Amino acid sequence: MENNITAELYNKRFDDYGNDIKTVGWGSEKDQYLRFDVLFRNINPTGKKILDVGCGLGHIINYLDEKTLGNYDYTGIDIAEKLITEAKKNY
């Protein structure tokens, strides 16, 4: 039941904001990139397999591309169907 509530929340946010960081709860790209920097603080993602649970719109792919020049293997999963559809379209 909670999964449905969470999925509905993010699908509604997608309806409101579209492919925007606001959909996944961030106020700015700078804040989102800071989060990604913290996630990878002691990890070099180059050449790694990355499983992103709760990937949202997949925006971390831009970060990974920048940091690794595309040298990584990425899988993203999420419960919000509209976000996954958009992420697949964009990446």
N, C-alpha and C positions, 0 to 999 in steps of 0.2 A: 504493500500500500504506500509506504513512504517513497519508494522508487517512482511510483506513478505521480505523486505530488511533486517530487523534485523534477521529473521530466516535464510535467505540465508547466512548472514555473519557468524553466529555461526555454521551452518551446514558445511560451507567451512572450518572454523577453525577446526571443528572435523575431516574433511578429511585430513587436514594438520598435526594435532597434536594428534588425537585420544583421549583416555581417560586420559587427562593431564590437569593440571591447566592452561596451556597456552591457551587451548581451550576457557576458560571462562575469560581470560584476566589477570590472576595472574602470577607474576614472580616467586613466591616461595610458598611452603606450609606454611612457617612461616608467610608470608604476608596474606595468605588466612585465617589462624587460628586467626591472629590478628583481621581481619574483623569480624570473627564469635564471638570472645571475645567482641568486641565493640557492636555487635548486641544484645548480651545477657548480657551486662554490669549490668543492674539492674533487670534482669529477670532470675529466676531459671527455666530452661526448664523441670525439672523433673516433670513428671505427666501431662504435658501440651499437648494440641492439637496445632500443628504447621502447618501453611499453608505457604509454601515457593513458592511465585510467582516469576518466573524467576529462577527456581532451577538449571538450567544448568545440570550438570552431577550428581547432588545430593551429592556432596562431604560433605555437611554439616551434612549428616547422620553419618559420621565417628566422627565428632566433638560431635554430640548429644549422640552417643553411649558412648563416653568417659566420657562426663559430667553427664549423667543420668543413666549409666549402662543399657541402653535400655528402660528406663521407660518414654516413650513419645509416642504420636500418630502423625505421620508425613504424610503430603500430599504435594507433589511437583508438580508444573505445569510449563510448559515452551512452547514457540512457536516454538522452534527448534526441529523438529521431531527426528533428529539423536541423539541429546543429551538425549531426553526422552527415546529413545530406549536403549541407552547405560546405562542410570541410572537404568532402569527396569532390565536390564541384570545383573547389579552389585549389586542391592539392592532388 
